Amino acid sequence: MQEQHPAVKQAVAIARDDQSGSKYLAAYVVPKAGGIFSASELREHLRKQLPDYMIPSAMIALREFPLTPNNKVDRKALPAPQSGNYHLEREYVSPRDKVEEKLVSLWKEILGVKPIGIKDSFFDLGGKSAAGRATVYQNHRGLRKGTAADNAHPGAHH
């Protein structure tokens, strides 16, 4: 589905392990010649077709894919995502109150990413496991006690 985006020549998504052993999806993209790769645009394109948990947590642009002697993508040679691959091209919006400050602090602790703003998506920042999502959700519910905004959007705003 990534290759259906007009700026993408080739794309590969693979399951990777994080430091805790949890699996996550990483996408590797070779942009078309003269094309401009935008991780945020590609995520929006994928969101129109896939649920959030199927959107790759990290997106890495490469000039070309490493190949095996049989001219297939050498998945083992693809570089590990770096922290910057999770939050490219995002607009930072700082917390506006104590609830948002608490949520942002919690996300920084869980995700190990800084800075985190209130418009950021848990999944776009590298949120990978259902357990991490459940932890954030439970803490959010505890802070907001039953508001409709509890699980409406995976962002830190309320």
N, C-alpha and C positions, 0 to 999 in steps of 0.2 A: 504493500500500500504506500510505502514511502516513495517508491519509484514512480508513483502516479503524480507526485508533486512536480510542477513544471521546472523547478530549479534543480531537480535531482537526476543525475545520470545513473548512479548505482547506489544501492543501499543494502545493508546487512544488519540484522538484529540478532544478538546472542545473549544467552543467559550468563551472567557472571556472579561471582560470590563476593560479598563485602567482607569487612574485617570480622564481623560476627558470624559469618557463615550463611547469612541470608542471601537468597537469590534476587537478582534484579535484572532488568533488560537494559542493554546498552545498544544504541544504534550507531552504526558507522556509515557515513554518507560521503559519496564522491559527487560534488556539484557538477552540473553541466558546464561546458566551456563558456566562460563569460557570465555564468549564473552566480548569483549572490546567495550563499547559504544563510538562512535565518532559522535558528533552532526554534524560536518562538512561532514563526509562521508554519514550520513543519509540524510542531505540536498541535497547533490549531487545525491544520489539515487532517491530522490523525484523529483528533477528538471528534471530528464530524463523522468518523467511521468506526471508532473503537471506544470502549469504555476506558476510564482513566487508568485503571490498573494495568491495561495493556499498552499504555503509552510508555516508550522507553524512558527510564529515569535520566540517562545520560545520552547526549548526542555529540558525536565527534566527527568533524569534517576532515577528510583526508584527500590528498591529491590523487592517490590511487590506492587500490587494495593490495596488500602483500599476497602473492600467489604461490601455490604449490607447484612442483614440477609438472603437474597435470593441468596447469592454468586454472585451477579453482581457487577461490578465496581461502587463504591460509588463516583460518579463524584463530588459531593459537598464536599467530604473530601479530594480531591486532593489539594496539596499545591499550593499556588499562586506562579507564577514565580518570581524570584528575578532578579535584573539587570544582574547578572553573567550568567543567563541562555540564554542570547541573543547573546553573543559573545565568546563562548567557542572555544578553539583551533584555533584561527586565528593568522595569522602573521601580525604584525603591520608594516606598511610602512608609514613614516611621509610625510606630504605635501612637494612638491618640489618647489612650486611657490605661488604667491599671490592668484591665482584663486583657487588652491586646498586648501590653508589656509582658504579662505573665505567659501568654501563649507563645509569643516570639521567643522568650527566654527558654521555654520548654522545647520548642523546635530547634533552637540552637544546640541545646543539650543532646537531643535525640539524633539530629542530622549532622552535627559538627560543621555547620556552614554558617558563615557570617559575611555580611550582614543579612538579616532576614527582615523583610517588611511585611506589612499586613495584607498586601495584595498577592504575595507569593503563594504558589501552590506547593503543597506537601510533596506531591509526586514529582513536580518539575525540579525540586531541590534535592531529589535523591531519595525521597521516602519510598521504601521498597517493600517492607513487610507488613502483613496484616496486623501483626502485633504492635508495630510502631503506630500505625493508623489508629488502632483501637486505643492505645495509650493516649494519643492526642485527643481523640474523640471523648474519652472518659474525663479527661482533665477539662476539656472545653465544656462538657455538660455540667461538671462540678462548678465551673466559674459562672455559667450563664443560667443554670437551673431551669431547664425546660423551655427555653425560647425556641422559636421555629428556626432560628438561624443555626442551631446546633450542628447540623450535618448537611446544610444546603449547598455548601461549597467548600472545597478542601483548602481554602485560604484561611489566614489567621484573623481576618476581620470578622466582626459580628454585626 
